[in-house]
Amino acid sequence: MFTVYLNEITSDSQLKRGNRSFMCNINNVIYTSYSNGYIRRTCINSKGKRINYQLNRILKKSGKRIMIYNENIRFIELIKFANIYAQRALGNI
């Protein structure tokens, strides 16, 4: 299920911290996987301002985000989210 429209753009400093970033060629957003368990989506709005969205799932009872500490699982979740948003951008959903 790997998406060919994601290109890794991780900088050296991000890599040293255990983070990875990917640019989506379809909707020009950046998905970042953080070693602390977060997954974020960064968009640029019409005024040129960067807006970050946390993509981690939320526990219903407590409202707390679920951290994903395993890099492989975090990457799989990142790809799932990227596929959903890319398909929306293409009008397939």
C-alpha positions as CSV (number, residue, x, y, z in Angstrom):
1,M,0.0,0.0,0.0
2,F,3.0,2.3,-0.3
3,T,2.2,5.5,-2.1
4,V,4.4,6.5,-5.0
5,Y,3.4,10.2,-4.6
6,L,5.2,10.5,-1.2
7,N,8.8,11.7,-1.4
8,E,11.0,11.7,1.6
9,I,12.3,15.1,2.5
10,T,13.9,14.4,5.9
11,S,16.7,16.8,6.8
12,D,19.9,15.7,8.5
13,S,18.8,17.4,11.8
14,Q,15.4,15.6,11.7
15,L,17.1,12.3,11.0
16,K,19.4,12.8,14.0
17,R,16.3,13.3,16.2
18,G,14.6,10.2,14.8
19,N,12.0,12.1,12.8
20,R,11.0,11.6,9.2
21,S,9.2,13.9,6.7
22,F,7.4,13.2,3.5
23,M,6.0,15.6,0.8
24,C,2.9,14.5,-1.0
25,N,3.1,15.4,-4.7
26,I,-0.7,15.4,-5.1
27,N,-1.8,18.0,-2.6
28,N,1.6,19.6,-1.6
29,V,1.4,18.8,2.1
30,I,4.1,17.5,4.4
31,Y,3.6,14.5,6.7
32,T,6.0,14.1,9.6
33,S,6.6,11.2,11.8
34,Y,8.1,12.2,15.2
35,S,10.1,9.9,17.4
36,N,8.0,11.0,20.4
37,G,5.0,9.2,18.9
38,Y,3.2,12.0,17.0
39,I,2.2,12.1,13.3
40,R,1.5,15.5,11.9
41,R,0.2,16.9,8.6
42,T,1.4,20.4,7.6
43,C,-0.5,22.4,5.1
44,I,-0.1,26.0,3.8
45,N,-3.3,28.0,3.7
46,S,-4.3,30.6,1.2
47,K,-2.5,33.3,3.2
48,G,0.7,31.4,3.1
49,K,0.6,30.4,6.8
50,R,1.6,26.9,7.8
51,I,-1.0,24.9,9.7
52,N,-0.2,21.7,11.5
53,Y,-2.7,19.0,12.2
54,Q,-2.1,16.1,14.6
55,L,-3.2,12.9,13.0
56,N,-2.8,10.6,16.0
57,R,-6.0,8.9,17.0
58,I,-7.8,10.0,20.2
59,L,-9.1,7.9,23.1
60,K,-12.9,8.4,23.4
61,K,-13.0,8.3,27.2
62,S,-10.1,10.6,28.1
63,G,-9.7,12.6,24.9
64,K,-5.9,12.0,24.9
65,R,-4.0,11.2,21.8
66,I,-2.6,7.8,21.3
67,M,1.2,8.0,20.9
68,I,2.8,5.5,18.4
69,Y,6.3,4.8,19.6
70,N,7.1,2.1,17.0
71,E,8.6,3.7,13.9
72,N,7.2,1.1,11.5
73,I,3.7,1.3,12.9
74,R,3.9,5.1,12.8
75,F,5.0,5.0,9.2
76,I,2.1,2.7,8.3
77,E,-0.4,5.1,9.9
78,L,1.2,8.0,8.1
79,I,0.7,6.2,4.8
80,K,-2.9,5.5,5.6
81,F,-3.6,9.2,6.3
82,A,-1.7,10.3,3.2
83,N,-3.8,7.9,1.1
84,I,-7.0,9.2,2.5
85,Y,-6.2,12.9,1.9
86,A,-4.7,12.2,-1.5
87,Q,-7.8,10.4,-2.7
88,R,-9.9,13.3,-1.4
89,A,-7.8,15.7,-3.4
90,L,-8.2,13.6,-6.5
91,G,-12.0,13.3,-5.9
92,N,-12.0,9.6,-5.4
93,I,-13.7,9.8,-2.0
